[in-house]
């Protein structure tokens, strides 16, 4: 589905995506703490969900067997002093 950026704002498009899926997201780029960035990234039905609260990283996503065939989703939690580093490692594994 392609929606022209000149016609709708990212929030309007997000509302449209919510009618398609219960799992939508909007990421905005930022130049500094006070200025909006140039890019908006919208998506739905993510393959993986990563959340972090107080150093507890929770990963919900696909699991594959030795042949790369997707099995039932897996959920795991890891407590770490460096959550950003751990999340980068997870993302590197799935590129």
PAVEXPA-588113 format. One line per field, with one value per residue: residue in one letter; x, y, z of N, C-alpha, C, O, CB in turn; residue number from 1. Coordinates in pm, 1 decimal. Glycine has a CB too. Layout:
% residues N
code = [A ...]
n.xx = [X ...]
n.yy = [Y ...]
n.zz = [Z ...]
ca.xx = [X ...]
ca.yy = [Y ...]
ca.zz = [Z ...]
c.xx = [X ...]
c.yy = [Y ...]
c.zz = [Z ...]
o.xx = [X ...]
o.yy = [Y ...]
o.zz = [Z ...]
cb.xx = [X ...]
cb.yy = [Y ...]
cb.zz = [Z ...]
pos = [NUM ...]
% end
This chain:
% residues 95
code = [X X X X X X X X X X X X X X X X X X X X X X X X X X X X X X X X X X X X X X X X X X X X X X X X X X X X X X X X X X X X X X X X X X X X X X X X X X X X X X X X X X X X X X X X X X X X X X X]
n.xx = [84.8 77.4 111.0 85.9 315.3 277.9 12.3 -91.4 -31.5 221.9 92.0 -175.0 -147.6 -63.4 -299.1 -453.2 -308.3 -355.8 -608.5 -561.6 -389.1 -324.1 -77.2 112.5 360.7 541.9 823.3 1020.0 1261.8 1508.2 1668.2 1790.8 1724.6 1509.9 1420.0 1226.9 1295.3 1377.4 1267.6 1011.7 922.7 708.6 532.7 393.7 278.1 525.6 819.5 960.2 955.6 1092.5 1137.9 1232.9 1277.9 1401.7 1656.6 1582.6 1553.4 1319.8 1243.5 1043.4 976.6 1043.4 1152.6 1391.2 1454.0 1731.1 1739.4 1647.8 1377.4 1087.5 964.7 739.1 675.2 911.8 976.7 1188.5 1370.6 1618.9 1836.3 2036.1 2319.4 2382.0 2167.6 2131.2 2354.5 2311.2 2068.8 2156.5 2320.7 2128.0 1980.1 2181.2 2209.2 1984.6 1992.3]
n.yy = [-115.5 208.6 537.2 872.3 1107.0 1381.1 1421.8 1307.6 1303.1 1143.7 1045.8 1025.6 825.2 617.3 572.4 463.0 226.4 97.1 1.6 -212.3 -379.7 -491.4 -449.7 -207.0 43.2 352.4 528.3 808.0 1024.6 1228.4 1539.1 1683.6 1718.2 1890.6 1935.4 1823.8 1543.6 1443.6 1210.4 959.6 644.2 387.5 93.5 -243.8 -553.3 -670.0 -878.6 -927.1 -834.6 -611.6 -511.8 -299.2 -258.9 -106.5 -235.1 -495.2 -688.3 -785.9 -1020.5 -1101.5 -1319.6 -1484.7 -1826.9 -2043.9 -2369.8 -2603.1 -2612.1 -2371.2 -2339.4 -2182.9 -2202.9 -2230.5 -1911.5 -1755.3 -1645.6 -1455.4 -1340.5 -1117.3 -991.3 -711.7 -493.4 -337.8 -266.4 -150.3 -237.0 -514.3 -530.6 -439.1 -656.3 -860.4 -758.6 -759.9 -1034.5 -1091.5 -973.1]
n.zz = [0.0 -99.9 5.8 -58.6 67.3 67.9 100.0 335.4 689.8 899.3 1130.9 1048.0 855.1 1020.4 1164.0 958.4 909.2 1151.3 1113.6 958.0 1096.6 1430.5 1529.8 1491.2 1407.7 1453.6 1376.3 1430.5 1291.5 1453.0 1485.9 1693.6 2042.7 2025.7 1764.8 1486.3 1281.3 943.8 846.2 855.8 969.9 904.7 996.8 1001.5 1148.6 1270.9 1258.1 1484.3 1828.7 2052.1 2377.6 2651.5 2992.4 3269.2 3236.5 3180.3 2910.1 2677.2 2435.3 2170.3 1918.3 1599.0 1580.7 1449.1 1311.2 1261.0 983.3 906.3 902.5 1006.1 1336.0 1617.0 1769.7 1992.3 2325.0 2519.8 2806.3 2919.7 3161.0 3173.6 3207.8 2998.9 2791.5 2531.6 2385.6 2390.8 2247.9 1996.4 1925.8 1899.5 1682.2 1485.4 1447.8 1299.4 1050.9]
ca.xx = [0.0 158.2 34.6 169.5 349.3 229.8 -131.2 -124.0 74.7 252.9 -10.6 -291.9 -114.8 -63.8 -440.0 -495.1 -244.5 -421.2 -727.2 -511.2 -317.4 -316.9 64.1 167.4 458.7 588.0 953.2 1050.6 1400.7 1519.9 1798.2 1836.7 1611.4 1400.4 1381.4 1180.2 1382.8 1324.3 1211.3 915.9 919.0 585.1 528.9 294.6 309.2 670.3 867.3 1016.2 923.1 1191.9 1107.2 1330.6 1237.5 1497.5 1761.6 1527.1 1522.1 1225.8 1243.0 939.7 997.4 1049.0 1261.8 1410.0 1527.7 1862.3 1722.7 1597.0 1231.4 1032.0 883.4 656.0 747.6 977.7 985.1 1293.7 1404.9 1757.7 1867.1 2170.4 2357.5 2399.5 2060.0 2149.8 2452.7 2245.2 1971.7 2234.7 2362.7 2009.3 1949.7 2285.8 2180.0 1867.7 2006.6]
ca.yy = [0.0 330.0 657.4 988.0 1181.0 1518.5 1425.6 1264.1 1308.2 1009.8 1003.3 983.1 695.9 520.5 539.5 372.4 97.1 33.7 -69.5 -332.7 -464.8 -446.2 -432.5 -101.9 127.9 474.4 575.4 939.4 1067.1 1352.4 1603.3 1700.2 1694.3 1985.5 1950.4 1704.9 1498.5 1444.4 1081.9 883.8 503.9 324.0 -49.1 -325.4 -696.2 -690.3 -1015.8 -937.0 -723.8 -598.7 -407.3 -294.5 -183.5 -118.1 -332.2 -626.0 -689.9 -893.2 -1042.9 -1190.6 -1329.3 -1617.4 -1918.9 -2133.4 -2492.7 -2609.2 -2592.6 -2237.0 -2342.6 -2114.5 -2280.0 -2145.7 -1795.4 -1772.8 -1525.9 -1470.7 -1219.6 -1110.2 -872.6 -669.2 -356.0 -267.2 -311.6 -106.5 -328.3 -644.1 -516.7 -434.7 -793.7 -931.5 -709.2 -809.1 -1175.3 -1103.3 -891.2]
ca.zz = [0.0 -108.3 37.9 -86.4 188.7 58.7 125.6 471.6 790.6 951.5 1227.2 969.9 794.9 1129.9 1189.4 850.7 934.0 1266.1 1065.6 890.9 1191.2 1568.9 1564.2 1405.1 1474.6 1389.2 1425.4 1374.8 1307.4 1530.0 1467.0 1831.1 2133.1 2005.7 1624.2 1415.7 1175.2 808.5 806.8 936.7 930.1 948.9 966.0 1070.5 1156.6 1284.3 1278.8 1618.3 1918.9 2158.4 2475.0 2760.1 3110.4 3380.3 3206.8 3143.7 2767.6 2641.9 2291.3 2120.6 1775.2 1538.7 1611.9 1335.2 1339.2 1195.1 839.3 881.4 894.9 1122.7 1429.6 1702.8 1822.7 2120.8 2407.9 2620.4 2880.5 2964.3 3240.7 3136.9 3242.0 2872.2 2703.1 2392.8 2325.4 2372.7 2138.7 1871.6 1895.4 1851.0 1548.0 1394.9 1418.4 1212.2 928.7]
c.xx = [90.3 68.6 127.9 190.4 295.4 83.6 -163.7 -2.9 105.5 147.6 -136.1 -267.8 -114.4 -206.8 -493.7 -436.9 -310.0 -548.5 -688.5 -453.4 -321.5 -175.0 128.6 271.6 497.1 719.0 983.2 1198.8 1401.3 1659.7 1865.1 1713.0 1492.0 1351.9 1334.2 1280.9 1310.9 1245.2 1112.7 914.0 794.3 589.4 417.7 334.5 460.4 704.5 915.4 974.8 1024.9 1148.9 1212.1 1277.7 1337.7 1602.0 1713.0 1481.0 1434.3 1218.4 1133.8 958.9 1009.2 1167.7 1271.0 1482.9 1658.8 1853.6 1669.9 1446.0 1175.6 943.7 795.8 738.6 803.9 977.7 1095.2 1321.2 1548.5 1774.4 2012.3 2194.2 2372.6 2292.2 2078.6 2247.0 2388.2 2145.2 2043.3 2278.2 2245.6 1977.2 2053.4 2261.6 2070.2 1875.1 2009.3]
c.yy = [123.0 450.6 776.2 1071.5 1323.8 1531.9 1398.2 1278.5 1165.5 958.3 956.7 846.2 586.8 478.3 444.0 233.2 23.9 -39.3 -199.9 -431.4 -405.3 -418.9 -335.9 -22.1 246.1 514.2 707.2 969.0 1202.5 1409.0 1632.9 1689.6 1786.7 1995.8 1817.6 1669.3 1498.3 1319.1 1026.1 742.4 441.2 177.4 -118.5 -471.2 -720.7 -837.0 -1036.2 -814.0 -725.4 -483.9 -412.5 -205.8 -211.4 -227.4 -471.7 -619.5 -811.2 -900.8 -1143.0 -1198.3 -1471.4 -1697.8 -2013.1 -2259.1 -2491.7 -2583.4 -2453.7 -2230.7 -2282.4 -2206.1 -2183.4 -2027.9 -1823.4 -1638.7 -1550.0 -1335.6 -1228.9 -981.7 -836.6 -525.0 -270.7 -309.9 -270.0 -198.8 -464.2 -639.0 -510.6 -574.6 -875.3 -888.6 -755.9 -954.4 -1191.2 -1013.9 -979.3]
c.zz = [0.0 -85.1 20.4 40.0 186.5 99.3 271.7 564.2 837.1 1049.8 1154.3 907.2 901.7 1163.8 1083.3 874.1 1050.7 1225.4 995.8 991.6 1331.9 1615.1 1465.8 1482.3 1387.6 1455.6 1355.1 1394.0 1378.9 1508.8 1600.3 1918.7 2108.0 1861.9 1566.4 1307.9 1041.7 775.6 908.6 881.6 990.6 911.8 1041.1 1060.0 1166.4 1308.2 1421.9 1699.3 2032.4 2249.0 2585.7 2871.4 3221.9 3357.9 3174.8 2998.3 2739.1 2489.7 2258.0 1969.9 1727.5 1588.5 1493.2 1379.4 1260.7 1045.0 805.0 868.5 1023.2 1204.9 1508.5 1754.7 1961.7 2194.7 2510.5 2684.6 2929.4 3044.4 3212.5 3180.0 3116.5 2772.2 2557.1 2319.3 2296.6 2256.8 2004.5 1829.8 1839.7 1708.1 1446.7 1355.3 1313.8 1089.3 807.5]
o.xx = [171.6 -36.2 236.4 94.8 269.9 37.0 -255.0 112.0 24.0 117.7 -197.5 -356.9 -160.4 -232.1 -571.3 -507.4 -318.8 -592.0 -772.6 -466.7 -322.3 -153.7 191.7 271.4 486.6 724.6 972.8 1254.9 1307.1 1758.3 1984.8 1605.9 1384.1 1249.7 1392.5 1344.4 1198.4 1162.6 1128.1 904.8 776.2 643.5 355.7 414.3 517.5 627.9 912.1 961.0 1042.0 1126.3 1272.5 1237.7 1355.7 1632.7 1794.2 1382.0 1469.6 1190.8 1131.5 957.8 988.5 1268.9 1168.4 1563.1 1693.9 1950.8 1649.5 1391.7 1210.6 859.0 780.7 858.0 750.4 978.6 1095.6 1298.1 1593.8 1731.4 2101.2 2101.0 2375.9 2322.4 2045.0 2223.8 2408.9 2137.9 1996.5 2273.2 2262.4 1950.1 2018.0 2290.1 2063.7 1771.9 2020.7]
o.yy = [139.6 464.6 779.7 1102.7 1381.7 1641.8 1459.8 1267.3 1075.5 838.9 858.0 761.2 475.4 360.6 353.7 133.2 -98.8 -131.6 -287.7 -552.6 -283.3 -370.5 -377.8 -19.7 241.4 531.7 716.1 941.7 1280.9 1335.4 1608.8 1654.3 1764.0 2060.2 1712.5 1757.5 1546.8 1321.7 1043.1 722.6 441.5 140.7 -62.0 -509.0 -785.8 -910.2 -1147.4 -704.1 -826.6 -372.2 -516.9 -91.8 -325.9 -303.6 -559.3 -553.5 -924.3 -801.1 -1254.5 -1096.0 -1566.5 -1643.1 -2057.6 -2256.2 -2390.2 -2537.4 -2422.2 -2128.0 -2323.9 -2277.7 -2067.4 -2042.4 -1904.3 -1532.3 -1651.9 -1230.5 -1334.1 -875.0 -920.7 -444.9 -147.9 -382.3 -347.1 -234.4 -521.8 -732.3 -570.4 -608.2 -950.4 -972.8 -788.4 -993.5 -1294.1 -982.7 -929.7]
o.zz = [91.0 -148.0 78.4 110.9 292.2 129.5 326.6 521.5 816.7 1051.1 1194.9 906.3 876.2 1189.6 1114.7 860.4 1049.1 1294.4 976.8 974.7 1348.9 1726.2 1368.8 1605.4 1265.0 1577.3 1232.8 1500.1 1366.8 1513.2 1616.5 1869.4 2162.8 1838.0 1593.0 1250.1 1029.2 684.4 1029.6 760.4 1112.3 807.5 1131.2 974.2 1078.9 1370.8 1474.5 1645.5 2100.4 2202.5 2610.6 2847.9 3263.5 3449.6 3144.9 2966.8 2772.3 2423.0 2310.1 1901.4 1803.0 1632.2 1441.8 1472.7 1200.4 985.1 687.8 827.9 1133.7 1151.4 1470.3 1780.8 2037.6 2132.8 2579.5 2624.8 2974.5 3000.5 3225.7 3187.6 3124.0 2677.4 2467.2 2203.8 2189.8 2176.8 1907.6 1711.4 1743.6 1622.5 1333.4 1242.1 1246.5 1029.8 695.4]
cb.xx = [-97.0 230.1 -24.7 107.0 499.7 248.4 -202.5 -173.2 33.2 388.4 -45.3 -324.5 22.4 5.4 -525.3 -450.8 -95.5 -453.4 -807.9 -404.6 -171.9 -379.7 138.8 55.0 582.8 481.2 1067.7 963.4 1474.1 1491.6 1782.8 1912.8 1656.8 1442.9 1499.0 1039.0 1436.3 1436.0 1321.6 771.6 1048.4 461.1 661.8 153.2 252.2 725.3 980.4 1171.1 775.6 1335.9 962.6 1467.7 1092.1 1423.0 1853.5 1408.2 1652.2 1082.9 1381.3 794.4 1118.7 1054.8 1238.1 1487.8 1442.7 1926.2 1629.1 1659.1 1178.3 953.1 972.7 597.4 655.5 1123.0 847.1 1423.4 1308.2 1857.7 1842.3 2192.2 2488.4 2540.0 1929.0 2201.3 2575.7 2173.5 1884.8 2358.4 2419.6 1887.9 1942.2 2423.5 2139.7 1743.3 2133.9]
cb.yy = [-0.9 340.4 651.7 1073.6 1183.5 1570.0 1325.2 1117.9 1399.1 1011.3 1118.4 1086.7 702.1 579.4 667.5 427.0 116.0 137.7 19.7 -295.5 -484.5 -547.9 -568.7 -8.5 47.4 589.2 469.0 1049.6 1076.0 1328.1 1732.2 1838.0 1710.3 2120.1 2004.9 1727.4 1360.5 1460.5 983.0 948.8 427.9 392.8 -114.2 -302.9 -769.5 -605.0 -1048.5 -950.3 -735.1 -574.4 -424.4 -243.0 -220.6 -145.9 -339.8 -666.6 -693.0 -868.1 -1093.0 -1140.3 -1253.8 -1606.0 -1997.5 -2063.1 -2618.1 -2744.7 -2697.4 -2182.3 -2488.7 -1992.6 -2365.7 -2227.7 -1673.1 -1826.9 -1493.0 -1529.3 -1198.1 -1115.2 -897.2 -684.1 -354.9 -293.6 -258.6 39.0 -345.8 -686.6 -390.5 -344.0 -862.0 -905.5 -556.9 -795.4 -1247.6 -1070.8 -805.3]
cb.zz = [121.6 -245.7 183.9 -197.0 207.2 -81.9 37.4 471.0 912.1 1019.4 1324.6 860.1 723.5 1254.4 1193.0 712.2 961.6 1372.5 969.8 786.7 1146.0 1658.8 1563.8 1352.7 1511.2 1399.1 1399.8 1440.8 1168.2 1682.5 1386.6 1852.6 2275.8 2051.9 1541.6 1354.4 1206.0 710.3 784.9 934.4 975.4 886.8 998.8 1012.2 1034.3 1398.6 1180.4 1612.8 1974.1 2100.1 2533.5 2709.7 3154.7 3509.4 3320.1 3238.7 2680.8 2704.6 2241.6 2159.1 1736.4 1388.3 1748.7 1222.3 1303.3 1219.4 783.6 758.2 873.5 1079.7 1525.1 1821.3 1827.7 2102.5 2477.6 2557.5 2999.2 2843.1 3395.3 2985.8 3322.5 2814.5 2753.0 2388.5 2418.9 2502.8 2158.4 1888.2 2022.1 1943.7 1548.2 1460.4 1545.5 1289.6 933.5]
pos = [1 2 3 4 5 6 7 8 9 10 11 12 13 14 15 16 17 18 19 20 21 22 23 24 25 26 27 28 29 30 31 32 33 34 35 36 37 38 39 40 41 42 43 44 45 46 47 48 49 50 51 52 53 54 55 56 57 58 59 60 61 62 63 64 65 66 67 68 69 70 71 72 73 74 75 76 77 78 79 80 81 82 83 84 85 86 87 88 89 90 91 92 93 94 95]
% end
